[in-house]
Amino acid sequence: MRTHNSRKLVATASKDYTFRLWDFRETIQSVAVFQGHNDAVTSVVFSSTHHIISGSDDRTVKVWDLRNMRSPISALRLDSAVNRLAVHQQQNLVAIPHDNRHIAVFDLRGMRALTRLPRTNDRCHRRMVCAAAWIPEHNSNNLISCGIDRQIIGWKIPTKINA
């Protein structure tokens, strides 16, 4: 479940392959049911005023426009199930934690892969990465991740990120 930064909207992920958008302005009601995944939706997060991103056990991440909710405007096919997504609002980045111990980072402007955090050295997750969160500083490219291995790891994203 995630809330919108400026609107009274809440998005909830579901095991029934959908996610829902809820409007809290007056009476609580479901505004839309988003369909397009082939397995449980594990994460949903607002990335901007008009976009929402969903991740799924079907190994995809999809970007949706809240103004036209019929189909995703872009999609990423990945090599492992997706866990709790993290969006860096100022840098337009999404961190995608995976079941396979990786964390992929994509630029939302064009869905370009920036980096894939390592899983082969001593300073990495040994099991599934459950979630990621950006350090909330405007120009920071620092990320924190946690895994089922009971580790919390801080990462400095090595790619130079232009705003």
Buried (B, 14 or more C-beta within 10 A) or exposed (E): EBEBEEEEBBBBBBEEBBBBBBBEEEEEEEBBEBEBBEBBBBBBBBBBEEBBBBBBBBBBBBBBBBEEBEEBEBBBEBEBBBBBBBBBEBBBBBBBBBBBBBBBBBBBEEBEEBBEBEBEEEEBBEEBBBBBBBEEEEEBBBBBBBBBBEBEBEBEBEEEBEE
